[in-house]
Amino acid sequence: MTTDFIESYCKLIVNNKEDIKVQSEMIDDQFCEITVYANEADIGKLIGKNGNMINSLRTILNGCKSKDNISYKIQIEKK
């Protein structure tokens, strides 16, 4: 559910929507790492000015933590 939301949210922001790919990996039963792969030209848009965009995504994921008791870490990497 969270990866679908992150993917759809990222596709709204970037210019190269077809290059967005989201992977999630459960590190243990209480920690999940989400990696967003994007075109190099779109990485700046996903991070945002002063990191505001990526911080808003982290805030949303912290809200998910209170619901399902799983901590999330999000990273953005070039495809």
C-alpha positions as CSV (number, residue, x, y, z in Angstrom):
1,M,0.0,0.0,0.0
2,T,2.7,2.5,0.9
3,T,4.8,1.7,-2.2
4,D,1.8,2.2,-4.4
5,F,1.1,5.6,-2.8
6,I,4.8,6.7,-3.1
7,E,4.9,5.6,-6.7
8,S,1.8,7.5,-7.7
9,Y,2.8,10.6,-5.7
10,C,6.3,10.6,-7.4
11,K,4.7,10.2,-10.8
12,L,2.7,13.4,-10.2
13,I,5.9,15.4,-9.6
14,V,8.4,14.2,-12.3
15,N,8.5,14.8,-16.0
16,N,9.6,11.2,-16.9
17,K,6.8,9.2,-15.3
18,E,7.8,6.0,-17.1
19,D,11.2,6.0,-15.3
20,I,9.8,5.9,-11.8
21,K,10.2,2.5,-10.1
22,V,9.6,1.9,-6.4
23,Q,11.1,-1.0,-4.4
24,S,10.5,-1.9,-0.8
25,E,12.6,-4.3,1.3
26,M,11.7,-5.5,4.7
27,I,14.9,-5.3,6.8
28,D,13.2,-7.0,9.7
29,D,9.7,-7.2,11.1
30,Q,9.6,-3.6,12.2
31,F,11.7,-1.7,9.5
32,C,11.1,-1.3,5.8
33,E,13.4,0.5,3.3
34,I,11.7,2.1,0.3
35,T,13.9,3.0,-2.7
36,V,12.6,5.3,-5.5
37,Y,14.4,5.0,-8.8
38,A,14.0,8.0,-11.0
39,N,15.6,9.6,-14.1
40,E,18.6,11.7,-13.2
41,A,16.9,14.9,-14.4
42,D,14.0,14.3,-12.0
43,I,15.9,13.6,-8.8
44,G,16.1,17.3,-7.9
45,K,12.3,17.6,-8.2
46,L,11.8,14.6,-5.9
47,I,14.2,16.0,-3.3
48,G,12.8,19.5,-3.6
49,K,14.2,22.9,-2.5
50,N,16.0,22.4,0.9
51,G,14.8,18.8,0.9
52,N,11.1,19.9,1.4
53,M,9.6,17.3,-1.0
54,I,11.4,14.3,0.4
55,N,10.7,15.5,4.0
56,S,7.0,15.6,3.2
57,L,7.2,12.0,1.9
58,R,8.9,11.0,5.2
59,T,6.2,12.7,7.2
60,I,3.6,10.8,5.4
61,L,5.5,7.5,6.0
62,N,5.7,8.4,9.7
63,G,1.9,8.6,9.7
64,C,1.9,5.1,8.3
65,K,4.2,4.0,11.1
66,S,1.6,4.9,13.7
67,K,-0.9,2.7,11.9
68,D,1.0,-0.5,11.1
69,N,4.0,-0.1,13.6
70,I,6.6,-0.4,10.9
71,S,9.4,2.2,10.5
72,Y,10.1,3.4,7.0
73,K,13.2,4.8,5.4
74,I,13.0,6.3,1.9
75,Q,15.8,6.8,-0.5
76,I,16.0,8.3,-4.0
77,E,18.4,6.9,-6.5
78,K,19.0,7.4,-10.2
79,K,17.9,4.8,-12.6
